[in-house]
Amino acid sequence: MEETMKILVLNGPNLNLLGQREPEIYGSLTLESLNRRLALYGEELNEERAGKRSRIELYFYQSNHEGVLIDTIQNAPHDYDGIVYNPAAHTHYSVALRDAVASVPIPVVETHLSDIVERGSFRMLSVISEVCIGQFMGKGVDSYREAIDLLVQYLDTFPTADEREDFASVPVGFSSNALFPDEQDV
């Protein structure tokens, strides 16, 4: 029987204003359009994965409220196998969200549409990244696609809940290349 790999694409504050807010940074793409493009990407991945033991299903959620995002992350292991997370402004200061990500036994990949390192000194720090299995930024929609790819690769490598739970005891903060050493940059 084919299993389903359920991935939550979680977006933080102000991303509901994509297409209106700072188009010189984020472009004209709306959150709804971003979600549609990612849903189509999920369908493409499923076509490529024909014959693999699991299909991919993407689910989308956005909130401007830190507590709601914390609750969503904490409850995610009941419904999802992993999270692609754009913490937006919370990236730089929310220890509460960082701790929520660290507390769940499912993998989380951080993503950003823009390159946060290039956007000012106060945006350089991500308190979230050290508890994620990877971080992608600065490539618009492709940042999300790359995050989904890493998450799918991770879940294919650790396909059962028991294997993911065993792996969860390994210290976080490693690069995605450490997880897949045969794919390191040369």
Buried (B, 14 or more C-beta within 10 A) or exposed (E): EEEEBBBBBBBBBBBBEBBEEEEEEBBEBBBEBBBEBBBEBBEEBBEEBEEBEBBBBBBBBBBBEBEEBBEBBBEBBEEBBBBBBBBBBBBBBBEEBBBBBBEBEBBBBBBBBBEBBEBEEEBEEBBBBBBBBBBBBBBBBBBBBBBBBBBBBBBEEBBEEEEBEEBBEEEBEEEBEEBEEEEEEE
